[in-house]
Amino acid sequence: MRTVTSSRSKKQDLLTAIERAEIISSSLNEKLLLDDHKSQLNWLQEHVVWSNNPEEICLTSHTNELGERKLFYYGHLVKSKSGKHIFAFLFNDFLLLTTAMCSWHEAQKKLFDARCHEPYLVQYRETMLITDIQAFTSSSGVLGLDNHISFEYKSKKYTLKAEGAAERKSWMNALKHAITDYVDMVSKRERIVGCPDGRGLIKIEVVSAENIAILSGSKDATEISPYVKITLGEQTLKTSTSKSGGDHPVWNYQGQLVFCDLEKESIWVSVYIKRRFAPDDFVGTKEYALSTLPVSSNRISKEHVFDLGEGLGAVKTKILVSKFQS
């Protein structure tokens, strides 16, 4: 600013321009972080051999209570007693421990590498819900060694060695952050929604669609690239954009939504067509009362078709609506 010799008004214009540039830069950084986060979740979904879970886990879906799933921290740890190498991933709702099918050095190099196409991480133990983890903030007394993380899950104690004091501190901060965030979010949801324990969960697989309306911007059905949004209150699920299949797209997208009142709430199913040089085309939307959806008593998904209306097309799904046990 010392080199600017123009009038005060021009200086103010320059300051305003700098502020706007900082806002744009911040927005771009947030988008890049979000895209990177989503790619990490997709990578883990495809490269982990899942086991020891009472139900199927879809990392890209919403969590049970905390909105979108977030990956807080990950890294290489070693079990103190056995020396087993562990790759741990801390999400905002659970902790995932995995082992590698190859050497841990090679596994570390492959982590989040887009060139790696085959699963090579295997789930170790069951997924540990944040609500049931008790982390010990001090390493004193843990086998008389430093750099160890000690926590308890369902009365079972785990002691893992981090790669140095700084890494241990990062892990402990991440665990504390995850637990605190969970408590804060649930408390906020209780105040806003008035639904402390929730009432149930909708697991939905958006399989495909048929006869999606061809709008004026498309020459023929083979050109359209549709996607689906499903909304329940402030929760939104969005499929990828289908670049093949035309007006009969296939997604096989999985997600889940939490509801508080099966008799009063509704979901909205909307279809859009992606555009490159213009705003996306809105094809149609339809509201469906949750009470009209099939409720499963045996935890088996049921096929359900959402008809958008005459001439607009229909979305085929598989739905599992289950009530939380009180």
C-alpha positions as CSV (number, residue, x, y, z in Angstrom):
1,M,0.0,0.0,0.0
2,R,3.0,2.4,0.5
3,T,3.6,2.4,-3.3
4,V,0.0,3.5,-4.0
5,T,0.0,7.2,-4.7
6,S,-3.6,7.6,-6.1
7,S,-6.6,9.1,-4.3
8,R,-8.2,7.8,-1.2
9,S,-11.2,6.4,-3.2
10,K,-8.8,4.3,-5.4
11,K,-7.2,3.0,-2.3
12,Q,-10.6,1.9,-1.0
13,D,-11.4,0.2,-4.3
14,L,-8.1,-1.7,-4.1
15,L,-8.9,-2.8,-0.5
16,T,-12.4,-3.9,-1.6
17,A,-10.8,-5.9,-4.5
18,I,-8.4,-7.6,-2.1
19,E,-11.2,-8.6,0.2
20,R,-13.2,-10.0,-2.6
21,A,-10.2,-11.9,-3.9
22,E,-9.7,-13.4,-0.4
23,I,-13.3,-14.5,-0.3
24,I,-13.1,-16.2,-3.7
25,S,-9.8,-17.8,-2.7
26,S,-11.3,-19.1,0.5
27,S,-14.3,-20.5,-1.4
28,L,-12.1,-22.3,-3.9
29,N,-10.0,-23.8,-1.1
30,E,-13.1,-25.1,0.7
31,K,-14.3,-26.7,-2.6
32,L,-11.0,-28.3,-3.2
33,L,-10.9,-29.7,0.4
34,L,-14.5,-31.0,0.0
35,D,-13.7,-32.7,-3.3
36,D,-10.6,-34.2,-1.8
37,H,-12.6,-35.4,1.2
38,K,-15.2,-37.1,-1.0
39,S,-12.5,-38.8,-3.1
40,Q,-10.9,-40.2,0.1
41,L,-14.2,-41.7,1.2
42,N,-14.8,-43.2,-2.2
43,W,-11.3,-44.6,-2.2
44,L,-11.7,-46.2,1.2
45,Q,-15.1,-47.7,0.2
46,E,-13.5,-49.5,-2.7
47,H,-10.2,-50.5,-1.1
48,V,-11.3,-51.9,2.2
49,V,-12.5,-55.5,2.6
50,W,-15.3,-55.0,5.1
51,S,-16.1,-57.6,7.8
52,N,-17.2,-57.9,11.5
53,N,-20.1,-55.5,11.0
54,P,-23.8,-56.1,11.9
55,E,-24.8,-54.1,8.8
56,E,-23.4,-52.8,5.6
57,I,-21.4,-49.6,5.8
58,C,-21.5,-47.0,3.1
59,L,-18.9,-44.3,3.8
60,T,-20.3,-41.8,1.4
61,S,-23.8,-41.8,3.0
62,H,-24.9,-39.6,5.9
63,T,-24.1,-40.7,9.4
64,N,-26.8,-41.8,11.7
65,E,-27.0,-38.5,13.6
66,L,-24.2,-36.1,12.5
67,G,-25.1,-35.3,8.9
68,E,-22.4,-35.9,6.3
69,R,-19.6,-38.3,7.2
70,K,-16.2,-36.7,7.7
71,L,-12.7,-38.2,7.9
72,F,-11.0,-36.5,10.8
73,Y,-7.7,-38.3,10.9
74,Y,-5.8,-41.4,9.7
75,G,-2.4,-43.0,10.0
76,H,-0.2,-46.0,10.7
77,L,-0.2,-47.4,14.3
78,V,1.3,-50.6,15.8
79,K,-0.3,-52.8,18.5
80,S,1.9,-52.6,21.5
81,K,1.7,-56.3,22.5
82,S,1.6,-58.1,19.2
83,G,3.5,-55.7,17.0
84,K,0.7,-55.9,14.4
85,H,0.7,-53.0,12.0
86,I,-2.6,-51.1,11.9
87,F,-4.0,-48.5,9.5
88,A,-6.6,-46.5,11.5
89,F,-9.2,-44.1,10.1
90,L,-11.1,-41.8,12.4
91,F,-14.5,-40.6,11.1
92,N,-16.9,-38.2,12.9
93,D,-19.0,-41.2,13.9
94,F,-16.7,-44.2,14.2
95,L,-13.1,-45.5,14.3
96,L,-12.0,-48.0,11.7
97,L,-9.0,-50.2,12.2
98,T,-7.5,-52.1,9.2
99,T,-4.6,-54.4,8.4
100,A,-2.8,-54.6,5.0
101,M,-2.6,-57.6,2.7
102,C,0.9,-56.4,1.8
103,S,3.8,-55.1,3.8
104,W,3.0,-52.0,5.8
105,H,5.6,-50.0,3.9
106,E,4.0,-50.8,0.6
107,A,0.5,-50.2,2.1
108,Q,1.5,-46.8,3.2
109,K,2.7,-45.8,-0.3
110,K,-0.6,-47.1,-1.8
111,L,-2.8,-45.1,0.6
112,F,-5.3,-42.9,-1.4
113,D,-3.3,-43.6,-4.6
114,A,-5.7,-43.4,-7.6
115,R,-3.5,-45.9,-9.5
116,C,-4.3,-48.6,-7.0
117,H,-7.5,-50.4,-8.2
118,E,-7.7,-53.5,-6.0
119,P,-8.7,-53.8,-2.3
120,Y,-5.7,-54.3,0.0
121,L,-6.9,-53.2,3.4
122,V,-8.9,-55.6,5.6
123,Q,-11.1,-54.4,8.5
124,Y,-9.6,-55.4,11.8
125,R,-12.1,-55.8,14.7
126,E,-15.6,-54.2,14.5
127,T,-16.1,-50.6,13.8
128,M,-15.9,-48.6,17.0
129,L,-18.7,-46.0,17.5
130,I,-17.4,-42.7,18.8
131,T,-20.1,-42.7,21.5
132,D,-18.6,-45.9,23.1
133,I,-14.9,-44.9,22.9
134,Q,-13.2,-43.7,26.1
135,A,-9.8,-42.2,25.3
136,F,-7.1,-41.8,28.0
137,T,-5.4,-38.5,27.6
138,S,-2.2,-39.5,29.4
139,S,0.2,-42.1,28.2
140,S,1.8,-42.5,31.7
141,G,1.5,-46.0,32.9
142,V,0.8,-47.5,29.5
143,L,3.4,-50.3,29.4
144,G,5.8,-47.7,30.8
145,L,6.4,-46.4,27.2
146,D,5.8,-43.1,25.4
147,N,4.1,-42.4,22.1
148,H,1.2,-44.8,23.0
149,I,-2.5,-44.2,22.5
150,S,-4.7,-46.0,25.0
151,F,-8.5,-46.2,24.8
152,E,-11.3,-48.5,25.8
153,Y,-14.2,-49.7,23.7
154,K,-17.0,-51.9,25.2
155,S,-14.8,-52.8,28.2
156,K,-11.9,-53.9,26.0
157,K,-8.7,-51.9,26.2
158,Y,-6.5,-51.1,23.2
159,T,-3.0,-49.8,23.3
160,L,-1.4,-48.6,20.0
161,K,1.9,-47.0,19.3
162,A,2.1,-43.9,17.2
163,E,5.0,-42.8,15.0
164,G,6.4,-40.4,17.5
165,A,5.2,-38.0,20.2
166,A,3.8,-35.4,17.7
167,E,1.8,-38.1,15.9
168,R,0.4,-39.4,19.2
169,K,-0.6,-35.9,20.2
170,S,-2.4,-35.5,16.8
171,W,-4.3,-38.7,17.4
172,M,-5.4,-37.8,20.9
173,N,-6.5,-34.3,19.7
174,A,-8.5,-35.9,16.8
175,L,-10.2,-38.4,19.2
176,K,-11.1,-35.6,21.6
177,H,-12.3,-33.4,18.7
178,A,-14.5,-36.3,17.3
179,I,-16.1,-37.0,20.7
180,T,-16.7,-33.3,21.5
181,D,-18.2,-32.7,18.1
182,Y,-20.6,-35.7,18.6
183,V,-21.8,-34.4,21.9
184,D,-22.2,-30.8,20.6
185,M,-24.1,-32.0,17.4
186,V,-26.5,-34.2,19.3
187,S,-27.1,-31.5,21.8
188,K,-27.8,-29.0,19.0
189,R,-30.1,-31.5,17.3
190,E,-32.1,-32.0,20.5
191,R,-32.6,-28.3,20.8
192,I,-33.6,-27.7,17.2
193,V,-35.4,-30.8,16.1
194,G,-36.8,-31.8,19.5
195,C,-36.0,-35.4,18.8
196,P,-33.3,-36.5,21.3
197,D,-33.2,-40.2,20.4
198,G,-34.3,-40.1,16.7
199,R,-37.1,-42.3,15.5
200,G,-35.7,-44.2,12.6
201,L,-33.4,-44.6,9.6
202,I,-34.1,-44.7,5.9
203,K,-31.5,-46.6,3.9
204,I,-32.0,-46.0,0.2
205,E,-30.3,-47.2,-2.9
206,V,-31.1,-45.2,-6.0
207,V,-30.8,-47.9,-8.6
208,S,-31.9,-46.4,-11.9
209,A,-34.5,-44.4,-13.7
210,E,-36.5,-44.8,-16.9
211,N,-38.1,-42.4,-19.4
212,I,-36.5,-39.3,-18.0
213,A,-38.0,-36.3,-19.8
214,I,-35.8,-34.9,-22.7
215,L,-35.8,-31.1,-22.3
216,S,-35.2,-28.5,-24.9
217,G,-31.5,-28.3,-24.3
218,S,-30.9,-31.9,-25.5
219,K,-31.0,-33.1,-29.0
220,D,-31.8,-36.6,-28.1
221,A,-32.0,-39.0,-25.1
222,T,-28.4,-40.2,-25.5
223,E,-27.1,-36.7,-24.7
224,I,-28.6,-36.2,-21.3
225,S,-26.7,-36.6,-18.0
226,P,-29.2,-36.9,-15.2
227,Y,-28.8,-37.1,-11.4
228,V,-31.1,-37.4,-8.5
229,K,-31.5,-35.5,-5.2
230,I,-33.4,-36.9,-2.3
231,T,-34.2,-34.4,0.5
232,L,-35.5,-34.9,4.0
233,G,-35.6,-31.7,6.0
234,E,-32.0,-30.3,5.9
235,Q,-30.5,-33.7,4.8
236,T,-29.8,-34.2,1.1
237,L,-28.5,-37.2,-0.8
238,K,-27.2,-36.7,-4.3
239,T,-26.2,-39.3,-6.9
240,S,-23.4,-39.0,-9.3
241,T,-24.1,-37.7,-12.8
242,S,-25.0,-40.6,-15.2
243,K,-23.0,-40.1,-18.4
244,S,-24.3,-43.1,-20.1
245,G,-27.7,-44.7,-20.4
246,G,-29.5,-41.5,-21.6
247,D,-33.0,-41.4,-20.4
248,H,-32.6,-44.8,-18.7
249,P,-29.6,-44.0,-16.4
250,V,-28.1,-46.3,-13.8
251,W,-26.6,-45.1,-10.5
252,N,-26.6,-47.8,-7.8
253,Y,-26.1,-45.0,-5.3
254,Q,-26.4,-45.8,-1.6
255,G,-27.2,-43.4,1.2
256,Q,-29.2,-43.0,4.4
257,L,-31.4,-40.4,6.1
258,V,-32.6,-40.0,9.7
259,F,-36.2,-39.3,10.5
260,C,-37.9,-38.2,13.7
261,D,-41.6,-38.8,12.9
262,L,-42.6,-41.4,10.4
263,E,-46.2,-40.2,10.3
264,K,-45.5,-36.5,9.7
265,E,-42.3,-36.2,7.6
266,S,-41.9,-36.4,3.9
267,I,-39.0,-36.9,1.4
268,W,-38.6,-35.1,-1.9
269,V,-37.3,-36.9,-4.9
270,S,-36.0,-34.6,-7.6
271,V,-34.3,-35.2,-11.0
272,Y,-31.9,-32.8,-12.7
273,I,-29.9,-32.9,-16.0
274,K,-26.3,-31.7,-15.8
275,R,-25.3,-28.9,-18.1
276,R,-21.8,-27.7,-18.8
277,F,-22.4,-24.2,-20.0
278,A,-25.7,-23.3,-18.3
279,P,-27.6,-24.0,-15.0
280,D,-28.6,-27.6,-14.6
281,D,-32.1,-28.4,-16.0
282,F,-34.8,-29.3,-13.5
283,V,-36.8,-32.3,-14.7
284,G,-39.3,-32.7,-11.9
285,T,-39.8,-33.4,-8.2
286,K,-42.3,-35.3,-6.1
287,E,-43.1,-35.3,-2.4
288,Y,-43.7,-38.6,-0.7
289,A,-44.9,-39.0,2.8
290,L,-42.7,-41.4,4.8
291,S,-45.8,-43.2,6.1
292,T,-46.4,-44.4,2.5
293,L,-43.0,-46.1,2.2
294,P,-42.6,-49.8,3.0
295,V,-41.4,-50.4,6.5
296,S,-39.2,-53.5,6.9
297,S,-39.4,-55.8,9.9
298,N,-36.7,-58.2,8.7
299,R,-34.0,-55.6,7.6
300,I,-34.4,-56.5,3.9
301,S,-34.6,-53.7,1.4
302,K,-37.8,-53.4,-0.6
303,E,-38.1,-52.1,-4.2
304,H,-39.9,-48.9,-4.6
305,V,-40.6,-46.7,-7.6
306,F,-40.9,-42.9,-7.3
307,D,-43.0,-41.6,-10.2
308,L,-42.2,-38.0,-11.0
309,G,-45.4,-37.5,-12.9
310,E,-46.8,-37.9,-16.4
311,G,-44.1,-37.7,-19.0
312,L,-41.3,-36.9,-16.6
313,G,-40.0,-40.4,-15.8
314,A,-39.7,-42.6,-12.7
315,V,-36.8,-43.4,-10.3
316,K,-36.3,-47.0,-9.2
317,T,-35.0,-47.5,-5.7
318,K,-34.5,-50.1,-2.9
319,I,-35.5,-48.9,0.5
320,L,-35.1,-50.1,4.0
321,V,-37.1,-48.0,6.6
322,S,-36.4,-49.1,10.1
323,K,-37.5,-47.6,13.4
324,F,-35.1,-47.2,16.3
325,Q,-35.9,-49.4,19.2
326,S,-36.8,-47.3,22.2
